Amino acid sequence: MFGARNWLLTSLLVITGCEESSIETPSGMTGLRIDTLLGESDAAFARADQPKAFSFPLDHGPHPAYRSEWWYLTAVLQDSAGNDYGLLYTLFRQALNPQAPGEGPWLTGQAYLGHLAVTDVSKGLHLEAERFARGHPGLASVRIDDGFAATIEDWSLHGSADPAFNLTLAATEHDQFSVNLDIRQTQSIVLQGERGWSEKAPGSASYYYSVPRLDLNGTLEIEGREVSVTGLGWLDREWSTSVLAEGLEGWDWFALQLDDGRSIMAFQLRRQDGQRDDYDHGLLVDRREQAEVSVAAVGTPGVTLLKPHNFTLQAVRYYRDDTGIRWPVTWQLRIGEEDFTIRAMLDDQRMDLSIVYWEGIVEVLDGSRKHIGRGYMELTGYTSAD
């Protein structure tokens, strides 16, 4: 994910303009282009302009001096019969001011957007929902002072973060679906890019780290049917003030968990001129070689930075939705001499919300078409005009 993934500032201004005694969520906001959600950089906000020393668990919490930030959890799950499920929980924070405009719980200067989705592959079902809220301890916030909690209304990712994550995700979307999962960190935090400094263009960067291969177990309730599931999760953390560079229309992002213990993050920035972008990059984490450290990065055994000359991504199959958008749902990924096929486990996993994008569970195959892993894919910036 990217520091450019800022979201609709005008919708947040609607939220912050509400009376304190009557907070309403914007409605009727559909069909927005991802490139209208990128916000505007502001010199008054802090910038990720150089590498930094990370401090945990402090950096699991919010960084309100930066314009945008998110806590992004995806998971690949299975029930006892071997049926596959996907899960997404994301909390976006947008700063409206670089500093709180005053004292009191309503004057945080922050607004939040939450996205929640469940995919039931065997039923061909993808359900998604969103929440908007002002920054307020009783509405939406991220706290690290007494344990960890990233909440928006009644959706909550909370628990302990010191020395490692031991969390619970509890969220219900009316009578459509609900999630109750225990999440345990078993591997190192991994700093993306150059030791956590992820450049996207000249003068545009974010601070970015991941916690791959979280152990998950619990229950999903989907349209009145409850299933027990186990699986692997992936938590992404990123904050910045930067926006997408001119000439870019979106990105394709992959977080893959291979059965042999390796984890791969790779993304490409799609240029309007069709050329490969110099800032495409990724990370390969090999559990079989990884040192026993709490925080891993480039230079740690088992961690390899992927630059544009190290990997290629090529779309090979598309799904056309009912609006005419063609989403690339099967890809070829080549890393060195190794070939992977990445294919959506369900073609229609659109997040058809205020921001329309594709995010869902994928299967990974090797060169002989043998299943070797699962993961999550995100596609943004696609339109019916493409």
N, C-alpha and C positions, 0 to 999 in steps of 0.2 A: 504494500500500500504506500501511498505517497503523501508528502506534505502538500501536494496540490489538491488533495481531496478535501477542500473546503466546501461548504454547502451553502444553501441559499440564505444569504445575509438578510434579505428583505423579510423572509419568513421569521427569522429570529427577532427582527425589529418589531414585528407584529406581537410576538410573545412578550418582549420586554416593555412594550407600550401598554400592556394590559394593566388594569387596576389590581392592586395587591390583593384585594378581597375577592376578585373574580378572574381567575386565570383560565383562559380558554385556549384550546389547541387549534391551530389553523386547519381548515378543512378545504376540500375541493382542489388541492394542489396536486395536479397530475401532469404527466407528460413532460416534465422539465428536462432540458438537455444537461448532461453532466458538465459541459463546458460553460454553462451559465452559473455553476455552483462554486466556482473557484475563488471567489472573493477577490479582494484587492490587498496587496501587500501594503504595509504601513510602517514607515520608519520609526514610529513610536513603539512598535512591538519589538520584542527580542527576536533575533534571527539565529538560525543554525549556520553560522558563517565559518566555523572551525570545529575540529574535534574537541570533545569534552571528556572529562572523567566522570563516569557514571557512578552513582551511589544507590545501592539497594538496601532496604526496600523503598527508600525515599523516591526514587525515580519511577516507581510503579504508580505514584500519585500524580496529581495534576500539575501542569506548568502554565499557569494563567497568564504569564507575561508573553507567551507565544499565541498567535491568533488561533491556530487549529490543533486539535489533538484527538486521538481515538484509542479505545481499548477494544480489540477486535478478536473475538474468539470464534473459531470454526472447529468442527469435529466430524469425524467419520465414525459411524456407530453401526453395530449389528445386534440383532436379537438372537435368542437361543436357536432359532430355526435358520439362521444365516442370512436373514433379510437385512438389506442395507438402508441406512438412514443418514441424512446430513443435517447439520445444525449450524446456525449462524446467530451470534449475539454480538451486537456492536453498539457502543456508546460513543457518539461524537460530541466533542466540546468545541464551541466557538466563542472566542472572546470578542465582545463588542467594544471593550475598552482595554487598554494595556494595564490599567489599574482599576481596582474597585472604585466606583464613583462615590461611595459613601459608606457609612456604617450601617449594619443591620443585615438580616438574612436575605432581604429582597434586593439588596444593592451589590450583588456579586459581580455584575458586569459580564456574566456568562450565560450562555444558552446551550441546551442539549438536544440532541436527536438520537433516538434509539431505534435500531432495527433488529427484528427477531424473525427467524425463518426456520422451518423444519421441512425436510424432503423425505418422503416415504417412497423409495424406489419401486418396491414391488407393487404398490398401488398406483404408481404414476402420479403422485400427488406432491405438489409444492405449495406451502402456505407461508405467507409473509405478513408482517405487521410493522407499524412504526408508532413512535410516540414523540411529541415535542414538549419541551418544558423549559421554563426559566430556571437558571441556577438558583437553588434554594435547598437547604438541608432536608426539607420535607417533600421536595418534588424531584430534584435531580442533582446529583453531585457525585464526586469521586473523593474518597477520604482514605488516608493512610495513617491517621493518628491513633486509632484504636482498632488494629487489624486493618483489613482492606475491604472497601465497599465501592462498587461502581453501580449506581442505581438510577432509574428513571421511573417515577411513579411506583408501580408494584412489580417491576422487573428488577432483579437484583443479582449481581455477581459479588459474593462477599465471603469473608473468611480470614485466614491467616496468610501473610506474605513474608514472614520472617522466621527462619531463614529461607523458606521455599513456599510456593503457593500450595495451600490446602483450602480449596474454595468450594462453594455451593452456588450453582446457578438455579434460581427459582423464578419462573416467569409463566404467566398465564395470559392468553389472548382470548378472552370471553369463552365461548363454548367451542371454539375451533381447535385449539391445541394448547398444551402446556408442557413445561420442561422442569424437571427436578433432577439435577445431576451433581454428583460429587466429582471434584476435579483435583488431581494430585500431581504436582511437579516431580518428575523423576530424573530429569537431565538438566544440564547447564542452561542458563540464559545465554543466548547467542546474539552478539552485537552484529548487526547487518552493516554492509558496506565497509568503509575503512574504520573499523573499530567503533561502529555505531553512528558514524557520520555518513549519510547517504546522499550523494550529490545527484541531482536530476537535470541540471543545466548550469551554465556559468552563473554564479551568484544565487543559485537556487538549490537548497539542500534541506534535509530534515535530520533529526535524531531518531534512530530506528533500531529497535531490537525485537527479538522473538523468543518465545518459549515453546519449542516444538516438542511433540510426542508427550503431551500431558496424558495421564491415565484418567479415563472417565468411566463412571458407572452410575446407573440410576434408572429413571423412567421417563418415557414420553407418553403423553396422551394426545391422540390424534382423532378428532371427530368422535369422541366418546370411547375410543379403544385404547387401553393402556398396554404398553409393552415395556419390558425390562431390556436395557441395552448396556453394552460396554463398547469401549473403543478408544480412539486416540484424538486428542485435541491439539490445537495450535493457537497460541496467543500472540498477536502482533501488537506492538506499542510504537506509536510514532507521534511526533509533534514538530511543528514548524510554523513559519509565517510566510513561506514562499508560495508561489503559484506556478502553474504550468507555463513553460516557455512558449513564446509565439511559435506557430507552425506545428504544434502538437494537438492532436484531437482526442487522445485517450490512451489507455494502456491495457495490456493483457498480463495478468499476474497469476502465479501458480505457487501453491504450497503443497508439496508432495511428501508423503511418508511411505517409504519403500519397505517391503517385508524383510529385507536384509538388514534393517536398522538405520539406513541412510535417510536423511531429510534434505529436500531440495527446495529452495526458494528461488524463483526466477521471474523476471518481468521484462517486458519490452514496452517502450514508449512509441506510440504510433505517430509518425510524422505525416503531415499532409502531402509531402512530396514523395512519399513511398520509400524513402531511403532508411537504412538502419541508423538508429540513434546511437551516438557515442556514449550515452549515459545508461544504456541498458545494462543491467547487472543482476547478479544473484549470489547465492551462497550454497555450497554443498557441505553438509555436516555428516561425517561418517562416524557413527556411534562405535564402530569396531575399533577405531583408532583414537577416538576423542579422549583427551586427558580428563582426569577426575578433578574438575575445577568448578567453582560456582558460576563463573562468567567466562564464556569462550568467545574468541574473535579470531580474525585473520592473524595468523602466527601461532595459534593454539593447534597442537596436533589434531588432525582430523577435520579441520575447518579450512575450506578452500574458497577464495573469492572467485566468482565467475564474471569475467569481463566479456564484451561483445565478441572477441575472437575465440572465446572458450565455448560458446554455445550458440545454437540457432533454434528459432521457433518458426514453424511453418503451419498455417491453417490448412487442413485437408478436407474438412466437411463442415457444412453450414446448416443451421436450422432457421427457417423463416417464420417469424411469429405473425400474429394476426394483424399487426400494424405495418407489416412489410419489412421490418428490420431483419437482416441476415446476421445471425450470431454464429461465429466459428466455434463449433462444439467438439471438434476432434482436431488434435494438433500432433505434429511430429516435433519432438525435442531431441536435439543431438548435443551431448556434452562429451567433448573429446572424441573418442571412437565408439561411444555408447549411444544407442538409439532407444528412444522411448516413444510410445504412442500414449497420448493423454486423451481420453474420451469421456464426454459427459455421461453419467449414469442415468440421467433423465434430460432430454433436450430442453424442455421448458422449465428452467429454474430462474426465470427473471424475478428480480426485485422490482415489481411494478408499483412503485410508491412515489413519493414526491420526487425522488431521484430514481430514474429508470436505469438499471444496470443488470447484468447477469452475474449471479454468484451461486455456485453450487458444487455438489459432490462429483468427483471424477474418479475414473479407474485408470491405473497405469499398467501398460503392457510393455514387454520387452520386444526385441527385434523379431522374435519368433511368435509373437502374439500371445505370449503366456502372461497371465496376471501376476504382477509383482508388487502391487501397492495401490493406495488410494490417496486422495487429497482433495483440495479445493481450488477452484478456478474463479477469477474475477475478470469480467470484460466490461469496459466502460467506453463511452463516446461513440457508440454505434448508433446510426440513424437510418431511417428508411431511404434516405438519399444516397447512402453509401453503395 
